[in-house]
Amino acid sequence: MNELDQLVLQARAEFLQAPTPADLENAKARYLGKAGRVTELLKGLAALAPEEKKARGGAINEAKQQVEAALNERRHALAEAELEAQLRAEALDVTLPGRSGGVGALHPVIRTMERIEAIFGSMGFDVADGPEIEADWFNFTALNTPADHPARSMHDTFYVEGGHLLRTHTSPMQIRYAVQHVKRHRVQLDAGQPMPDIRVIAPGRTYRVDSDATHSPMFHQVEGLWVGEHVSFKDLKSVYVNFLREFFETDDMQIRFRPSYFPFTEPSAEIDMMFNSGPLKGRWLEVSGSGQVHPQVIRNMGLDPERYIGFAFGSGIDRLAMLRYGVNDLRLFFDGDLRFLSQFK
């Protein structure tokens, strides 16, 4: 057995003993690396005579091919062993019951919105939906808030091209709905006949430049409107008190109407509530703004304020959801944390 055969046997033995791919590559370097034994033999050809170089070079190359073949064979064997180990570790028992996918649920704010719609629907209110990118006329001017009105500073909002803006409340839908209602009954109005009452709520997303634990740049509101020939502040109180009792499923609360100011209602009132028991017992909580619809707003609807009167209110859906579910930070509703949201399934 010559030295080349001996070298091939030694290389094959070392490769077979390598337990990991990293150990195998280290063994390879001892034979086929820059300073490896086969590489050194090839370098030594330069010192041989031409007639010896051909014969010696062929023998060395044949030995090198055998070493490379042994190396590739071991590489393949290690890869096969690694794959088998992985398959054993990840073995799937097809006889086991399958894993079902997660079951989704309504977001607590959407759940709250649907509850509000159902309660007011039972009292005869329609539900209206409209654009979130709104014209200045519907968002401000038609609601008795012209460009120079100081109340606009309370509605700092996001403006877009063309003089439009992201609506700051859903009150614009009251105007849109009322105008369409008046158009449908114009013949009756012109004939002096009574028009069916306008009774509608407008829930949806709204936007203001505001962000903290109880405010978000994007939030949800529900506006309510009831206009007719004999609608009074008494009706407002009756409707909203009934709503709160239905929404929170309890009569164990106190409700007060506190004088306030809004440009689109006159007189105006904030609506506060206080639970008589539970974790919020004894705390007055503001839940809505309200009031008798301002005569100018009635005119902008296309009606005669001497004949038609009504009330309006605006409530934060997110605020109501916080109170109903005991959430103390509004931002939790919009963080998308499934650990939080899964509680409402």
KENUBA-484719 format. One record per residue (C-alpha): residue number from 1; x negated, y, z. Coordinates in steps of 0.5 Angstrom, whole numbers, plus 500, padded with zeros to 3 digits. Each point is the difference from the previous one (the first is absolute). Example, Ala and Ser with C-alpha at 12.3 -4.5 7.8 and 13.67 -1.06 7.14 Angstrom:
// residues 2
<num=1&X=475&Y=491&Z=516>;
<num=2&X=498&Y=507&Z=498>;
***
This chain:
// residues 345
<num=1&X=500&Y=500&Z=500>;
<num=2&X=497&Y=507&Z=498>;
<num=3&X=500&Y=506&Z=503>;
<num=4&X=506&Y=503&Z=496>;
<num=5&X=504&Y=494&Z=502>;
<num=6&X=499&Y=501&Z=507>;
<num=7&X=502&Y=507&Z=500>;
<num=8&X=506&Y=498&Z=497>;
<num=9&X=502&Y=495&Z=505>;
<num=10&X=498&Y=505&Z=506>;
<num=11&X=504&Y=505&Z=497>;
<num=12&X=506&Y=496&Z=499>;
<num=13&X=499&Y=497&Z=507>;
<num=14&X=500&Y=507&Z=503>;
<num=15&X=506&Y=502&Z=496>;
<num=16&X=504&Y=495&Z=503>;
<num=17&X=498&Y=501&Z=507>;
<num=18&X=503&Y=508&Z=499>;
<num=19&X=506&Y=500&Z=504>;
<num=20&X=502&Y=507&Z=498>;
<num=21&X=500&Y=504&Z=493>;
<num=22&X=495&Y=505&Z=504>;
<num=23&X=496&Y=494&Z=502>;
<num=24&X=500&Y=497&Z=493>;
<num=25&X=498&Y=507&Z=497>;
<num=26&X=494&Y=500&Z=505>;
<num=27&X=498&Y=493&Z=497>;
<num=28&X=500&Y=503&Z=493>;
<num=29&X=496&Y=505&Z=501>;
<num=30&X=494&Y=496&Z=503>;
<num=31&X=500&Y=496&Z=493>;
<num=32&X=503&Y=505&Z=495>;
<num=33&X=499&Y=507&Z=503>;
<num=34&X=495&Y=505&Z=498>;
<num=35&X=495&Y=496&Z=504>;
<num=36&X=503&Y=493&Z=500>;
<num=37&X=496&Y=494&Z=498>;
<num=38&X=503&Y=499&Z=493>;
<num=39&X=499&Y=508&Z=499>;
<num=40&X=492&Y=499&Z=502>;
<num=41&X=499&Y=494&Z=495>;
<num=42&X=503&Y=504&Z=494>;
<num=43&X=495&Y=506&Z=502>;
<num=44&X=494&Y=495&Z=500>;
<num=45&X=501&Y=498&Z=493>;
<num=46&X=497&Y=507&Z=498>;
<num=47&X=493&Y=497&Z=502>;
<num=48&X=501&Y=493&Z=496>;
<num=49&X=497&Y=499&Z=493>;
<num=50&X=505&Y=501&Z=494>;
<num=51&X=500&Y=492&Z=499>;
<num=52&X=502&Y=499&Z=507>;
<num=53&X=505&Y=505&Z=501>;
<num=54&X=505&Y=497&Z=496>;
<num=55&X=500&Y=494&Z=503>;
<num=56&X=500&Y=502&Z=507>;
<num=57&X=505&Y=506&Z=499>;
<num=58&X=505&Y=495&Z=497>;
<num=59&X=499&Y=495&Z=506>;
<num=60&X=501&Y=506&Z=505>;
<num=61&X=506&Y=503&Z=496>;
<num=62&X=503&Y=493&Z=501>;
<num=63&X=499&Y=500&Z=507>;
<num=64&X=503&Y=506&Z=501>;
<num=65&X=506&Y=498&Z=496>;
<num=66&X=501&Y=494&Z=505>;
<num=67&X=499&Y=505&Z=506>;
<num=68&X=505&Y=505&Z=497>;
<num=69&X=505&Y=494&Z=499>;
<num=70&X=499&Y=497&Z=507>;
<num=71&X=501&Y=508&Z=503>;
<num=72&X=507&Y=500&Z=496>;
<num=73&X=502&Y=493&Z=502>;
<num=74&X=499&Y=502&Z=507>;
<num=75&X=504&Y=507&Z=499>;
<num=76&X=506&Y=497&Z=497>;
<num=77&X=500&Y=495&Z=506>;
<num=78&X=500&Y=505&Z=505>;
<num=79&X=505&Y=504&Z=496>;
<num=80&X=505&Y=494&Z=500>;
<num=81&X=499&Y=499&Z=508>;
<num=82&X=501&Y=507&Z=501>;
<num=83&X=507&Y=500&Z=496>;
<num=84&X=502&Y=493&Z=503>;
<num=85&X=499&Y=503&Z=507>;
<num=86&X=504&Y=506&Z=498>;
<num=87&X=505&Y=496&Z=498>;
<num=88&X=500&Y=496&Z=506>;
<num=89&X=501&Y=506&Z=504>;
<num=90&X=505&Y=503&Z=496>;
<num=91&X=504&Y=494&Z=499>;
<num=92&X=507&Y=501&Z=499>;
<num=93&X=505&Y=495&Z=502>;
<num=94&X=506&Y=500&Z=495>;
<num=95&X=505&Y=497&Z=505>;
<num=96&X=500&Y=505&Z=505>;
<num=97&X=506&Y=505&Z=499>;
<num=98&X=498&Y=506&Z=496>;
<num=99&X=498&Y=507&Z=503>;
<num=100&X=506&Y=505&Z=499>;
<num=101&X=499&Y=507&Z=498>;
<num=102&X=501&Y=506&Z=504>;
<num=103&X=507&Y=502&Z=500>;
<num=104&X=501&Y=508&Z=499>;
<num=105&X=505&Y=504&Z=504>;
<num=106&X=503&Y=507&Z=499>;
<num=107&X=495&Y=506&Z=502>;
<num=108&X=503&Y=503&Z=507>;
<num=109&X=501&Y=507&Z=496>;
<num=110&X=504&Y=496&Z=495>;
<num=111&X=504&Y=496&Z=505>;
<num=112&X=502&Y=507&Z=503>;
<num=113&X=502&Y=503&Z=494>;
<num=114&X=504&Y=494&Z=498>;
<num=115&X=503&Y=501&Z=507>;
<num=116&X=502&Y=507&Z=499>;
<num=117&X=503&Y=499&Z=494>;
<num=118&X=504&Y=495&Z=502>;
<num=119&X=503&Y=504&Z=506>;
<num=120&X=501&Y=506&Z=496>;
<num=121&X=503&Y=496&Z=495>;
<num=122&X=505&Y=497&Z=505>;
<num=123&X=502&Y=507&Z=501>;
<num=124&X=502&Y=502&Z=493>;
<num=125&X=493&Y=503&Z=498>;
<num=126&X=497&Y=499&Z=493>;
<num=127&X=492&Y=499&Z=499>;
<num=128&X=497&Y=504&Z=495>;
<num=129&X=493&Y=499&Z=498>;
<num=130&X=496&Y=505&Z=495>;
<num=131&X=493&Y=503&Z=498>;
<num=132&X=494&Y=500&Z=505>;
<num=133&X=497&Y=506&Z=495>;
<num=134&X=505&Y=505&Z=501>;
<num=135&X=501&Y=507&Z=497>;
<num=136&X=499&Y=506&Z=505>;
<num=137&X=508&Y=502&Z=498>;
<num=138&X=502&Y=493&Z=503>;
<num=139&X=495&Y=500&Z=506>;
<num=140&X=500&Y=507&Z=502>;
<num=141&X=504&Y=505&Z=497>;
<num=142&X=507&Y=497&Z=499>;
<num=143&X=499&Y=498&Z=508>;
<num=144&X=500&Y=508&Z=501>;
<num=145&X=493&Y=500&Z=501>;
<num=146&X=497&Y=505&Z=495>;
<num=147&X=493&Y=501&Z=498>;
<num=148&X=499&Y=505&Z=505>;
<num=149&X=503&Y=496&Z=506>;
<num=150&X=496&Y=499&Z=506>;
<num=151&X=503&Y=493&Z=501>;
<num=152&X=496&Y=498&Z=494>;
<num=153&X=494&Y=500&Z=504>;
<num=154&X=503&Y=494&Z=504>;
<num=155&X=500&Y=496&Z=494>;
<num=156&X=493&Y=500&Z=498>;
<num=157&X=500&Y=495&Z=494>;
<num=158&X=496&Y=498&Z=494>;
<num=159&X=501&Y=503&Z=493>;
<num=160&X=499&Y=497&Z=493>;
<num=161&X=500&Y=503&Z=493>;
<num=162&X=506&Y=504&Z=498>;
<num=163&X=502&Y=503&Z=506>;
<num=164&X=503&Y=494&Z=503>;
<num=165&X=498&Y=497&Z=507>;
<num=166&X=500&Y=493&Z=504>;
<num=167&X=507&Y=501&Z=504>;
<num=168&X=499&Y=502&Z=507>;
<num=169&X=507&Y=497&Z=502>;
<num=170&X=506&Y=497&Z=496>;
<num=171&X=504&Y=506&Z=501>;
<num=172&X=499&Y=501&Z=492>;
<num=173&X=505&Y=494&Z=499>;
<num=174&X=505&Y=503&Z=504>;
<num=175&X=500&Y=506&Z=495>;
<num=176&X=500&Y=495&Z=494>;
<num=177&X=505&Y=495&Z=502>;
<num=178&X=505&Y=506&Z=502>;
<num=179&X=499&Y=503&Z=493>;
<num=180&X=502&Y=494&Z=497>;
<num=181&X=506&Y=499&Z=504>;
<num=182&X=502&Y=507&Z=499>;
<num=183&X=499&Y=499&Z=492>;
<num=184&X=504&Y=493&Z=500>;
<num=185&X=506&Y=504&Z=504>;
<num=186&X=500&Y=507&Z=496>;
<num=187&X=507&Y=499&Z=497>;
<num=188&X=503&Y=499&Z=507>;
<num=189&X=496&Y=506&Z=503>;
<num=190&X=502&Y=504&Z=494>;
<num=191&X=507&Y=498&Z=501>;
<num=192&X=500&Y=502&Z=508>;
<num=193&X=501&Y=492&Z=502>;
<num=194&X=496&Y=497&Z=506>;
<num=195&X=493&Y=497&Z=498>;
<num=196&X=498&Y=494&Z=503>;
<num=197&X=495&Y=501&Z=506>;
<num=198&X=493&Y=500&Z=498>;
<num=199&X=497&Y=494&Z=505>;
<num=200&X=493&Y=498&Z=499>;
<num=201&X=493&Y=498&Z=503>;
<num=202&X=494&Y=500&Z=496>;
<num=203&X=494&Y=496&Z=503>;
<num=204&X=493&Y=500&Z=497>;
<num=205&X=493&Y=502&Z=500>;
<num=206&X=498&Y=507&Z=502>;
<num=207&X=493&Y=504&Z=500>;
<num=208&X=497&Y=505&Z=504>;
<num=209&X=493&Y=502&Z=502>;
<num=210&X=500&Y=497&Z=507>;
<num=211&X=496&Y=494&Z=503>;
<num=212&X=500&Y=498&Z=508>;
<num=213&X=503&Y=494&Z=504>;
<num=214&X=507&Y=503&Z=499>;
<num=215&X=499&Y=503&Z=493>;
<num=216&X=498&Y=497&Z=493>;
<num=217&X=499&Y=504&Z=493>;
<num=218&X=505&Y=495&Z=498>;
<num=219&X=506&Y=498&Z=504>;
<num=220&X=507&Y=498&Z=499>;
<num=221&X=506&Y=504&Z=501>;
<num=222&X=508&Y=499&Z=500>;
<num=223&X=504&Y=507&Z=498>;
<num=224&X=507&Y=499&Z=501>;
<num=225&X=506&Y=505&Z=497>;
<num=226&X=507&Y=500&Z=501>;
<num=227&X=504&Y=506&Z=497>;
<num=228&X=507&Y=501&Z=499>;
<num=229&X=506&Y=505&Z=502>;
<num=230&X=501&Y=498&Z=507>;
<num=231&X=493&Y=497&Z=503>;
<num=232&X=498&Y=503&Z=506>;
<num=233&X=494&Y=500&Z=505>;
<num=234&X=504&Y=495&Z=504>;
<num=235&X=500&Y=495&Z=494>;
<num=236&X=492&Y=501&Z=500>;
<num=237&X=500&Y=498&Z=508>;
<num=238&X=505&Y=495&Z=499>;
<num=239&X=496&Y=497&Z=494>;
<num=240&X=493&Y=500&Z=503>;
<num=241&X=502&Y=498&Z=507>;
<num=242&X=503&Y=494&Z=497>;
<num=243&X=494&Y=499&Z=495>;
<num=244&X=495&Y=500&Z=506>;
<num=245&X=504&Y=495&Z=504>;
<num=246&X=501&Y=495&Z=495>;
<num=247&X=492&Y=501&Z=498>;
<num=248&X=498&Y=498&Z=507>;
<num=249&X=505&Y=496&Z=501>;
<num=250&X=502&Y=503&Z=507>;
<num=251&X=504&Y=505&Z=503>;
<num=252&X=495&Y=501&Z=506>;
<num=253&X=497&Y=507&Z=497>;
<num=254&X=502&Y=507&Z=501>;
<num=255&X=500&Y=505&Z=494>;
<num=256&X=499&Y=507&Z=499>;
<num=257&X=501&Y=505&Z=495>;
<num=258&X=495&Y=506&Z=501>;
<num=259&X=500&Y=506&Z=496>;
<num=260&X=495&Y=501&Z=495>;
<num=261&X=499&Y=504&Z=493>;
<num=262&X=500&Y=497&Z=493>;
<num=263&X=500&Y=504&Z=494>;
<num=264&X=505&Y=495&Z=497>;
<num=265&X=505&Y=500&Z=506>;
<num=266&X=504&Y=505&Z=504>;
<num=267&X=501&Y=499&Z=506>;
<num=268&X=494&Y=494&Z=500>;
<num=269&X=498&Y=495&Z=506>;
<num=270&X=495&Y=496&Z=502>;
<num=271&X=503&Y=493&Z=502>;
<num=272&X=496&Y=497&Z=506>;
<num=273&X=502&Y=493&Z=503>;
<num=274&X=497&Y=497&Z=507>;
<num=275&X=501&Y=493&Z=502>;
<num=276&X=503&Y=498&Z=507>;
<num=277&X=495&Y=494&Z=501>;
<num=278&X=494&Y=497&Z=497>;
<num=279&X=493&Y=502&Z=499>;
<num=280&X=503&Y=507&Z=497>;
<num=281&X=505&Y=501&Z=505>;
<num=282&X=500&Y=508&Z=502>;
<num=283&X=497&Y=503&Z=494>;
<num=284&X=503&Y=504&Z=495>;
<num=285&X=498&Y=498&Z=493>;
<num=286&X=502&Y=504&Z=494>;
<num=287&X=503&Y=496&Z=495>;
<num=288&X=503&Y=505&Z=495>;
<num=289&X=501&Y=507&Z=497>;
<num=290&X=507&Y=501&Z=498>;
<num=291&X=505&Y=506&Z=499>;
<num=292&X=506&Y=503&Z=496>;
<num=293&X=498&Y=501&Z=493>;
<num=294&X=498&Y=507&Z=499>;
<num=295&X=505&Y=504&Z=495>;
<num=296&X=495&Y=501&Z=495>;
<num=297&X=498&Y=493&Z=499>;
<num=298&X=508&Y=498&Z=499>;
<num=299&X=499&Y=505&Z=495>;
<num=300&X=494&Y=497&Z=497>;
<num=301&X=504&Y=494&Z=499>;
<num=302&X=505&Y=503&Z=496>;
<num=303&X=506&Y=501&Z=506>;
<num=304&X=503&Y=505&Z=503>;
<num=305&X=498&Y=501&Z=507>;
<num=306&X=506&Y=503&Z=502>;
<num=307&X=504&Y=494&Z=499>;
<num=308&X=495&Y=494&Z=501>;
<num=309&X=496&Y=499&Z=506>;
<num=310&X=495&Y=494&Z=502>;
<num=311&X=494&Y=498&Z=504>;
<num=312&X=494&Y=497&Z=499>;
<num=313&X=494&Y=497&Z=504>;
<num=314&X=493&Y=497&Z=499>;
<num=315&X=497&Y=495&Z=504>;
<num=316&X=493&Y=496&Z=499>;
<num=317&X=501&Y=493&Z=499>;
<num=318&X=493&Y=499&Z=502>;
<num=319&X=501&Y=503&Z=507>;
<num=320&X=507&Y=496&Z=501>;
<num=321&X=496&Y=494&Z=498>;
<num=322&X=495&Y=501&Z=505>;
<num=323&X=505&Y=501&Z=506>;
<num=324&X=504&Y=494&Z=498>;
<num=325&X=494&Y=495&Z=500>;
<num=326&X=496&Y=504&Z=505>;
<num=327&X=494&Y=502&Z=496>;
<num=328&X=496&Y=506&Z=502>;
<num=329&X=495&Y=501&Z=494>;
<num=330&X=504&Y=502&Z=493>;
<num=331&X=493&Y=498&Z=497>;
<num=332&X=501&Y=493&Z=501>;
<num=333&X=506&Y=499&Z=495>;
<num=334&X=495&Y=502&Z=495>;
<num=335&X=494&Y=497&Z=501>;
<num=336&X=502&Y=493&Z=497>;
<num=337&X=497&Y=496&Z=506>;
<num=338&X=504&Y=493&Z=500>;
<num=339&X=499&Y=499&Z=507>;
<num=340&X=504&Y=506&Z=501>;
<num=341&X=505&Y=499&Z=495>;
<num=342&X=501&Y=493&Z=501>;
<num=343&X=504&Y=501&Z=507>;
<num=344&X=506&Y=503&Z=496>;
<num=345&X=501&Y=493&Z=496>;
***
